[in-house]
Amino acid sequence: MAGTAEEGQGSFPVLRQVVLDTTDARTLAEFYRQLLGFSYRPGDEPPKAGEEDERGQDWLVLRAPDGSTRVAFQQVGRLSPATWPRDDIPQQFHLDLTVPTVADLDTQHVRALELGARLLEDRSADEEEPLRVYADPAGHPFCIFVGPS
């Protein structure tokens, strides 16, 4: 059902989820599941050992702790990773993630790297808006910065 607007303005579509193309849907879904503390939509969980991962070869959805759908992953045959900050292949889209403090930024930096992110830019010493820019395992840029959620 579409969201409502001010009287006389009609209604607006509701953003359901963000979809990331990737050549390895399961790996990228696992990266974001662990980074954000999300869970799979029922039926999208990884298969048992030795079973084929049919869902992971097509489309996977992650949900936030409140059950809302947040991000999905679509398997594609080929993907050219963004070259940001160069503009050879533009980033086209990226995720902004926030944390409340610089200490949290540092904690999430370690986690992101351990999960397979690659640091693209470190502005953690910026007094106005400390942040770091990363590439996820598929090459999609994302930012983690100190700010309101």
RAPEUR-V827958 format. One record per pair of residues at least 6 apart in sequence whose ideal C-beta (glycine too) atoms are under 7 Angstrom apart, sorted by the first residue. I is the first residue (numbers start at 1). J is the second residue. Records with the same first field share a line. If there is no record, write none. Layout:
I=J  J
//
This chain:
2=11  12  13  14
3=11  12  14
4=11
5=11  12
16=69
17=61  69  70  71  72
18=71
19=72  74
20=28  71  73  138  140
21=74  76  79
22=28  73  75  76  79  138
23=76  78  79  138
24=138
25=56  57  59  60  73  74  75
26=46  53  56  60
27=137
28=73  136  137  138
29=60  62  73
31=115  116  136  137
32=38  62  71
33=39  40  62
34=115
35=111  112  115
37=65
38=62  63  64  70
39=62  63
40=60  62
41=61  63  69
43=55
44=55  60  61
46=53
47=53
57=75
58=75
59=72  74
60=72  73
61=69  72
62=70  71
63=69  70
64=70
79=138
80=89
81=89  135  138  139
82=89  90  91  92  139  140  141
83=89
84=91  120  141
85=121
91=141
94=140  141  142  143
95=142
96=143  145
97=142  143  144
98=145  147  148  149
99=105  108  144  146
101=146
102=124  130  146
105=124  130  132  144  146
108=144
109=132
112=134  144
113=119
116=137
117=134  135  136
118=134  135
119=132  134
120=133  134  135  141
121=132  133
122=132
123=130  131  132
124=130  131  132
129=145  146  147
130=145  146
131=143  144  145
132=144
133=141  143
134=141  142
135=141
136=142
//
